[in-house]
Amino acid sequence: MTLAFLLLSLDGNTPAQVAREAQQVPGVVEVYPTMGPYDVVVVVRAEATRDIPAVAERLRRIHGVVQLVSCVAV
């Protein structure tokens, strides 16, 4: 099982709205609106590291997401 933290920067949408939408993405297990350099932190669990990019792509499509940084736990 792979664990990843996806850090989202937003423009034009509220962190709470993006968090609600992110929770609907398969593989997402936790979502936190935050204050700081990133607006939302998304925790993802996947069968393998190769599955993380598909989740990241779904998150990038959420209205207001302008940047996504992936941090995969090793």
MDAnalysis code that builds the backbone (N, CA, C; Angstrom):
import MDAnalysis as mda
import numpy as np

u = mda.Universe.empty(222, n_residues=74, atom_resindex=np.repeat(np.arange(74), 3), trajectory=True)
u.add_TopologyAttr("name", ["N", "CA", "C"] * 74)
u.add_TopologyAttr("resid", np.arange(1, 75))
u.add_TopologyAttr("resname", ["MET", "THR", "LEU", "ALA", "PHE", "LEU", "LEU", "LEU", "SER", "LEU", "ASP", "GLY", "ASN", "THR", "PRO", "ALA", "GLN", "VAL", "ALA", "ARG", "GLU", "ALA", "GLN", "GLN", "VAL", "PRO", "GLY", "VAL", "VAL", "GLU", "VAL", "TYR", "PRO", "THR", "MET", "GLY", "PRO", "TYR", "ASP", "VAL", "VAL", "VAL", "VAL", "VAL", "ARG", "ALA", "GLU", "ALA", "THR", "ARG", "ASP", "ILE", "PRO", "ALA", "VAL", "ALA", "GLU", "ARG", "LEU", "ARG", "ARG", "ILE", "HIS", "GLY", "VAL", "VAL", "GLN", "LEU", "VAL", "SER", "CYS", "VAL", "ALA", "VAL"])
u.atoms.positions = np.array([
    [0.856, -1.176, 0.000],
    [0.000, 0.000, 0.000],
    [0.902, 1.240, 0.000],
    [0.554, 2.218, -0.822],
    [1.316, 3.455, -0.952],
    [0.528, 4.601, -0.344],
    [1.234, 5.460, 0.373],
    [0.642, 6.646, 0.986],
    [1.263, 7.870, 0.341],
    [0.420, 8.846, -0.024],
    [0.923, 10.080, -0.628],
    [0.166, 11.272, -0.065],
    [0.861, 12.388, -0.010],
    [0.276, 13.652, 0.403],
    [0.308, 14.560, -0.812],
    [-0.866, 15.025, -1.244],
    [-0.961, 15.905, -2.399],
    [-1.317, 17.295, -1.901],
    [-0.482, 18.255, -2.234],
    [-0.612, 19.619, -1.734],
    [-1.167, 20.493, -2.846],
    [-2.323, 21.101, -2.605],
    [-3.005, 21.865, -3.638],
    [-2.928, 23.365, -3.366],
    [-2.627, 24.131, -4.413],
    [-2.727, 25.581, -4.372],
    [-3.929, 25.967, -5.209],
    [-4.693, 26.934, -4.723],
    [-5.951, 27.294, -5.369],
    [-5.953, 28.734, -5.854],
    [-6.843, 28.975, -6.824],
    [-7.126, 30.314, -7.305],
    [-8.561, 30.309, -7.812],
    [-9.412, 31.060, -7.199],
    [-10.768, 31.176, -7.699],
    [-11.765, 30.199, -7.110],
    [-11.428, 29.508, -6.067],
    [-12.364, 28.615, -5.407],
    [-11.964, 28.528, -3.944],
    [-12.907, 28.249, -3.097],
    [-12.608, 28.189, -1.667],
    [-12.027, 26.837, -1.291],
    [-11.125, 26.792, -0.305],
    [-10.577, 25.512, 0.134],
    [-11.654, 24.529, 0.587],
    [-12.699, 25.018, 1.234],
    [-13.760, 24.125, 1.709],
    [-14.465, 23.441, 0.535],
    [-14.740, 24.173, -0.529],
    [-15.401, 23.591, -1.697],
    [-14.503, 22.567, -2.380],
    [-13.239, 22.900, -2.543],
    [-12.299, 21.971, -3.164],
    [-12.155, 20.718, -2.297],
    [-12.110, 20.890, -0.987],
    [-12.010, 19.745, -0.074],
    [-13.203, 18.814, -0.236],
    [-14.399, 19.382, -0.354],
    [-15.595, 18.543, -0.541],
    [-15.508, 17.744, -1.838],
    [-15.056, 18.396, -2.894],
    [-14.939, 17.698, -4.177],
    [-13.823, 16.653, -4.141],
    [-12.724, 16.964, -3.485],
    [-11.590, 16.039, -3.410],
    [-11.976, 14.761, -2.656],
    [-12.835, 14.875, -1.668],
    [-13.245, 13.706, -0.896],
    [-13.968, 12.674, -1.750],
    [-14.497, 13.087, -2.887],
    [-15.238, 12.183, -3.764],
    [-14.332, 11.396, -4.715],
    [-13.056, 11.751, -4.770],
    [-12.126, 11.100, -5.697],
    [-11.689, 9.745, -5.117],
    [-11.812, 8.664, -5.874],
    [-11.381, 7.355, -5.382],
    [-9.895, 7.368, -4.998],
    [-9.596, 6.793, -3.856],
    [-8.231, 6.753, -3.359],
    [-7.941, 7.797, -2.302],
    [-8.762, 8.842, -2.264],
    [-8.583, 9.900, -1.266],
    [-9.148, 9.411, 0.060],
    [-8.330, 9.467, 1.122],
    [-8.776, 8.996, 2.430],
    [-8.964, 10.125, 3.441],
    [-8.255, 11.241, 3.256],
    [-8.406, 12.394, 4.142],
    [-8.164, 13.660, 3.349],
    [-8.848, 14.739, 3.750],
    [-8.668, 16.042, 3.099],
    [-8.693, 17.109, 4.172],
    [-7.740, 18.049, 4.085],
    [-7.654, 19.118, 5.075],
    [-7.491, 20.469, 4.394],
    [-8.468, 21.379, 4.514],
    [-8.215, 22.764, 4.120],
    [-7.177, 23.321, 5.104],
    [-6.205, 24.068, 4.603],
    [-5.122, 24.546, 5.456],
    [-4.861, 26.027, 5.234],
    [-4.111, 26.589, 6.155],
    [-3.628, 27.963, 6.023],
    [-2.119, 27.866, 5.886],
    [-1.566, 28.478, 4.873],
    [-0.133, 28.404, 4.630],
    [0.148, 28.420, 3.146],
    [1.308, 27.910, 2.744],
    [1.659, 27.959, 1.325],
    [0.735, 27.120, 0.441],
    [0.091, 26.111, 1.014],
    [-0.864, 25.287, 0.271],
    [-2.241, 25.438, 0.901],
    [-3.268, 25.369, 0.064],
    [-4.634, 25.619, 0.524],
    [-5.365, 24.356, 0.974],
    [-5.001, 23.223, 0.394],
    [-5.647, 21.956, 0.733],
    [-4.582, 20.858, 0.721],
    [-4.617, 19.992, 1.734],
    [-3.751, 18.807, 1.778],
    [-4.655, 17.583, 1.635],
    [-4.318, 16.734, 0.675],
    [-5.092, 15.536, 0.386],
    [-4.218, 14.319, 0.676],
    [-4.740, 13.393, 1.459],
    [-4.028, 12.151, 1.767],
    [-4.626, 11.048, 0.892],
    [-3.741, 10.339, 0.195],
    [-4.164, 9.305, -0.747],
    [-3.528, 7.975, -0.357],
    [-4.309, 6.907, -0.423],
    [-3.794, 5.539, -0.279],
    [-4.087, 4.822, -1.594],
    [-3.062, 4.163, -2.120],
    [-3.204, 3.452, -3.384],
    [-2.477, 2.117, -3.287],
    [-2.847, 1.195, -4.154],
    [-2.211, -0.121, -4.181],
    [-0.723, -0.007, -4.506],
    [-0.381, 0.898, -5.428],
    [1.011, 1.049, -5.855],
    [1.299, 2.510, -6.174],
    [2.571, 2.858, -6.174],
    [2.984, 4.225, -6.485],
    [2.489, 4.644, -7.863],
    [2.444, 3.726, -8.793],
    [2.011, 4.048, -10.159],
    [0.551, 4.499, -10.229],
    [-0.232, 4.265, -9.165],
    [-1.637, 4.674, -9.150],
    [-1.822, 6.136, -8.732],
    [-0.818, 6.741, -8.135],
    [-0.935, 8.110, -7.623],
    [-1.174, 9.138, -8.735],
    [-0.486, 9.075, -9.883],
    [-0.721, 10.083, -10.926],
    [-2.175, 10.177, -11.398],
    [-2.892, 9.078, -11.430],
    [-4.300, 9.124, -11.851],
    [-5.143, 9.904, -10.845],
    [-4.865, 9.712, -9.563],
    [-5.587, 10.470, -8.528],
    [-5.219, 11.949, -8.639],
    [-3.935, 12.229, -8.833],
    [-3.487, 13.619, -8.973],
    [-4.161, 14.292, -10.157],
    [-4.300, 13.585, -11.260],
    [-4.950, 14.165, -12.441],
    [-6.411, 14.507, -12.167],
    [-7.107, 13.642, -11.447],
    [-8.505, 13.934, -11.083],
    [-8.584, 15.179, -10.210],
    [-7.648, 15.322, -9.286],
    [-7.642, 16.492, -8.410],
    [-7.312, 17.767, -9.177],
    [-6.412, 17.670, -10.152],
    [-6.064, 18.854, -10.965],
    [-7.273, 19.384, -11.733],
    [-8.223, 18.535, -12.041],
    [-9.409, 18.945, -12.811],
    [-10.446, 19.691, -11.971],
    [-10.287, 19.707, -10.661],
    [-11.239, 20.424, -9.802],
    [-11.077, 21.923, -10.038],
    [-12.198, 22.598, -10.240],
    [-12.180, 24.039, -10.494],
    [-11.439, 24.770, -9.378],
    [-10.481, 25.607, -9.746],
    [-9.744, 26.409, -8.789],
    [-8.365, 25.883, -8.459],
    [-8.073, 24.625, -8.775],
    [-6.746, 24.065, -8.500],
    [-5.784, 24.575, -9.566],
    [-4.726, 25.269, -9.126],
    [-3.750, 25.811, -10.070],
    [-2.399, 25.122, -9.972],
    [-2.141, 24.461, -8.850],
    [-0.874, 23.748, -8.697],
    [-1.091, 22.561, -7.768],
    [-0.383, 21.469, -8.066],
    [-0.454, 20.277, -7.221],
    [0.962, 19.739, -7.059],
    [1.348, 19.529, -5.805],
    [2.644, 18.948, -5.492],
    [2.390, 17.593, -4.851],
    [3.058, 16.551, -5.363],
    [2.904, 15.202, -4.821],
    [4.086, 14.862, -3.923],
    [3.779, 14.344, -2.750],
    [4.801, 13.851, -1.823],
    [4.438, 12.421, -1.480],
    [5.158, 11.458, -2.064],
    [4.882, 10.048, -1.832],
    [5.755, 9.557, -0.684],
    [5.135, 8.953, 0.315],
    [5.877, 8.413, 1.458],
    [6.662, 7.184, 0.992],
    [7.909, 7.084, 1.459],
    [8.745, 5.938, 1.064],
    [9.067, 5.066, 2.254],
])
